[in-house]
Amino acid sequence: MKSYCCSAMQHFAQFECDYCGDKLLCPQSIIHEDDSDYGIIVHDDTKSIIQINYCPWCGSSLRKQDIFNVSKVSKENEIQK
């Protein structure tokens, strides 16, 4: 199971509407997730998405490279102690 930065991001990234059938057209769907990219869905009937690099709720970086660098620095700091 994929981990998310916060419960709000998990809820909206995994949201599926049983009524609409298309996440990009559902007015209740806010976040689109594609591999390692995240975006905010623009509800203007064009299926547009604005890519985001930070979580709108907790501010955590959503880029895999940033997440890797943070964990790498944390491990290096532990080794130095």
C-alpha positions as CSV (number, residue, x, y, z in Angstrom):
1,M,0.0,0.0,0.0
2,K,1.2,3.4,-0.9
3,S,2.0,5.9,1.9
4,Y,0.9,9.5,1.8
5,C,2.2,12.6,3.7
6,C,-1.1,13.1,5.6
7,S,-4.6,11.7,5.9
8,A,-6.2,14.4,3.8
9,M,-3.9,13.7,0.9
10,Q,-4.6,10.0,1.2
11,H,-8.3,10.6,1.2
12,F,-8.4,12.9,-1.8
13,A,-5.8,11.0,-3.8
14,Q,-7.7,7.7,-3.4
15,F,-11.2,9.2,-3.8
16,E,-13.4,7.4,-6.2
17,C,-16.9,8.5,-7.0
18,D,-19.4,5.7,-7.7
19,Y,-21.8,8.1,-9.4
20,C,-19.6,10.0,-11.9
21,G,-17.3,7.2,-13.1
22,D,-14.7,9.7,-14.2
23,K,-12.4,11.1,-11.5
24,L,-11.4,14.1,-13.7
25,L,-15.1,15.2,-14.2
26,C,-16.3,14.5,-10.7
27,P,-16.8,17.8,-8.8
28,Q,-15.9,16.1,-5.5
29,S,-12.6,14.9,-6.8
30,I,-9.7,17.3,-6.0
31,I,-6.4,15.5,-6.4
32,H,-5.1,13.6,-9.3
33,E,-2.3,11.1,-8.8
34,D,-0.2,9.7,-11.7
35,D,2.9,7.6,-10.9
36,S,4.9,10.1,-8.8
37,D,3.1,13.3,-9.9
38,Y,0.3,15.0,-8.2
39,G,-2.1,17.7,-9.4
40,I,-5.1,19.7,-8.5
41,I,-8.0,19.0,-10.9
42,V,-9.5,22.0,-12.6
43,H,-13.2,21.5,-13.0
44,D,-13.8,23.3,-16.2
45,D,-14.9,20.3,-18.4
46,T,-11.5,20.1,-20.0
47,K,-9.9,17.5,-17.7
48,S,-7.1,19.9,-16.9
49,I,-4.7,19.3,-14.0
50,I,-2.3,21.8,-12.4
51,Q,0.8,20.0,-11.2
52,I,1.7,20.5,-7.5
53,N,5.0,19.9,-5.7
54,Y,3.8,20.3,-2.2
55,C,0.8,19.0,-0.3
56,P,-2.0,21.6,0.0
57,W,-2.9,20.4,3.5
58,C,0.4,19.7,5.3
59,G,3.0,21.4,3.1
60,S,5.2,18.2,2.6
61,S,7.1,17.9,-0.6
62,L,5.5,15.5,-3.1
63,R,8.5,15.1,-5.3
64,K,10.2,11.7,-5.0
65,Q,13.6,13.3,-5.4
66,D,13.0,15.6,-2.4
67,I,11.7,12.7,-0.3
68,F,14.8,10.6,-1.2
69,N,17.2,13.4,-0.3
70,V,15.5,14.0,3.1
71,S,15.7,10.3,4.0
72,K,19.3,10.2,2.8
73,V,20.3,13.2,4.9
74,S,18.5,11.7,7.9
75,K,20.5,8.4,7.5
76,E,23.8,10.3,7.1
77,N,23.1,12.2,10.3
78,E,22.4,9.0,12.2
79,I,25.7,7.5,11.0
80,Q,27.6,10.6,12.2
81,K,26.2,10.3,15.7
